[in-house]
Amino acid sequence: MMEHQNENNNASGAEPLIQDLGADLTKGKHGNIYTLTIIGQVEGHQVLPENVKTTKYEHILPLLAGIEEDDEIDGVLLLLNTVGGDIEAGLAIAEMVSGMKKPSVSLVLGGGHSIGIPLAVCTKRSFITPTASMTVHPVRMTGLVVGAPQTYRYFQRIQEQIEDFVTANSRISRERFERYMMATGEMATDVGTILYGKEAVASGLIDELGGISDALACLRGMIEKR
């Protein structure tokens, strides 16, 4: 995959890469940018139904490792439109991006909900469009749950890990993030808060309001400085 080059949007191999991984490598005078998408539901250890759009961590993790090691790639643009999904898989991808030395910028388009929040803030700089939204809510689990104090403590520890990561990789305070997470009256059937573009920036969760041109301009600037 790392040999793919897209110099004029019609380069050989571009279409299969986009179809298979929702990714593209663009070569330009400002540097070579790898665009990667996080879409639909982040799939964990359980395989989701075929009619559900998913982002598979077993595809993304080795791809990110290859990007970090590829001298021909100068920066990463992460596009997000996700409802969330598996917590461990989402955090694994977010930690991977956060640990990369190469310049990286994220752009939330449509939605960056639930575990999509750590994925949105894991890059060096984050953007959100005015109409995009982000849902902050406590850790939830579906299916059979053992009704024991240990289960509650497990949920609490996972939630603390998410809070640690988000507050370490954004400007939002832990107090505000927890307040958003536990708010009542914001959503009809759940606890939490929905933030739209300007609100997400004002809260410190996302760095800037903007679109694709703004995100790319920021990434090019980071590449040139590097």
N, C-alpha and C positions, 0 to 999 in steps of 0.2 A: 504493500500500500504506500510505503514511504517514497517510492520512485515516481508517484503520480505528479505530473506538472500540469498546471492550467494557466497558460500564458495568454490565451485569447478567448476563454470561456468555451472554446470548441476543441480543446486539446484532447488527444486520444486518451481514453480511460476515465475522463471526468464524470461521464454519466453513470457508469457502474459504481464509482466511489460514492456518489451522492445517493444512489438508490440503495446501496448496501448499508451505509453507515451514517447517512445524513451529514457527510463531511466533504470538504473541498480544500485543496491547496492552491492558493493563488500567488503567482510570482509577479512582482512589480518592482518599480525603481526604489520604492521605500522599504522593500524587504519582502520576504516570503511569509505569508500568513496562512495558518491552518485554521479553518473554520470548522467547529464541531458543534453539533446540536444535542441538547438534552430535551427530549420531547415525550409527550404522553405520560406514561407511568414508569418510574424507575423500578426495574425488575430485580428481585433479590434471588434467594435460593429456590423459590417456588416459581415454576414456569407459568406465566399468565396465559389466558386464552388467546387464540390466534386473532380474534377480532379486536384485540386491545393493542393500541400503539404503545410500544415499550422502548426503553433505553436499557440495554443489557450491560451490566457492569463488567462481565467477562470479555466484552468487546472493547469497552472504553479504557480499562486499566492498562492493558498491554499497549494500546494505541498511544496513550499518554506517555508511557515509558519510552516508546519509540520516538515520539515527537521531541521529548527532552534530550534525547541522544543524537538526534538528526541535526547536523551542522547546517543543513540547507534551510531549515525552518527557523524563522526569526521570532515569531510570536504566535499566540493562540487567541482566537476569538471564539467565545463560548456563547451560543445562542440558546436561550431557554424559553420553552413554552410547555410547562409540565404541571401536572396535578399533584406531584409528589410520588410517594411509593415506599419501597423498603428502606428503613432507616439505616441499617448497616451498609447497604449497597450505596445509598446516596452519600453517606459520610465518607465511605471509602474513596469515591470519585472526588469529593470535595477536598479531602486531605491530600490526594494525589496532585490535584491542580495547585493547591496552596503550597505544596512543597517544591514546585517547579521553579527554576531560576529564570526561565525565559519569560519575557513580558506576556501578560495575559489580561484580557478585558472580557467582561461578561455583559450581555444585553438581555434584559427580561422583556419578552414580547408575548403579549396575551396573558400569561400567568407564570408565576414562579412560586407555587404554593407548597406548604408543608415542608418536606425535606428538600424541596427546591430552593428554600431560603439559604441553607448552607452552600448550596451549589452556586447561588447567585453572588454570594459574598466571598467566595474562595479565590477569586482572581485578584490581581494587583489593583484593578480599578473596576467599578461596577456601574452600569447604566440601566435605566428603565424608561420605557416609553410612557407618555402621559396616560394612556388608556390601559396599560398593563396593571395587574393586581397581584397581591401576595397575601396569602392566608397564614397567619400565625396562630397556632393552636397547640394544646398539650399533646404529648405522645398518646397515641391510640393503638389498639390492637384488635383485630377481628378474629373470630374463631374461638376455640376452647381456651379458656384462661383459668388457671388454678386459683381459687379464692383463698389466698394466704398472704400474710404480711410480707413474705419474701417477694411475692409477685409485685406488690405495690412498690417496694423498695427498688426492685429491678427497673420498673417504669421510671421512677424518680431519678435513678442514676443515669439512665439513657437521656432523659430530659436535661439533666445537668451537663452532660457531654455536648448536647446540641447548643445549649446556652453558652457554654465555654467557647465553642468554636465560632459561633456567630458574633459574640461580643469581641472576640480576639481579632476577627477579620473584618469588622465594620466599625462605625463610629457610634452605634447605638449602645446605651448603657444597659447593664444587666437588669436594673430595676424597671426601666421602660419596656424592655423586651418581655420580661415576666408579666408585666401589667397587660400588655397586648395579648399574651398567650392565655391569660386566665380571665379575660374580660367576659362579662355576661351582658346580654342584651344587644350584642353586635350582630349575631347570626341566629337565625330562627331555630335551628336544630342542633346547635353546637356551641361550645365555649371557645372564644378566641376573637381575633380581629382581622378584618380585611383592609389592607392598605393599598391605595392606588398610587400611581406614579409620584405625584407631588408629595403625598403623605409619606411614602417610603423614603424619599430623599430628606424631607424635613425631620424625620425621626432619627436619621443617621444610619438607617439600615442599608440604604443604597447611596452611592457617592454622588451620582449626577443624573439629571433628567435629560434624555436625548434619544436619538434614533441611531440607525446603522451608520450614517456618515459621521456622527459624533464619536461613536465607539471606535470606528476605524481610524479617525484622525488622532484620537488619544493613543491607540495602539501603535500607529506609525511614529508618533512622537516618542513613545517609550523605546521603540526599536532604535531610533536615531540616537537617542541619548546613550543607549547601551553600547 
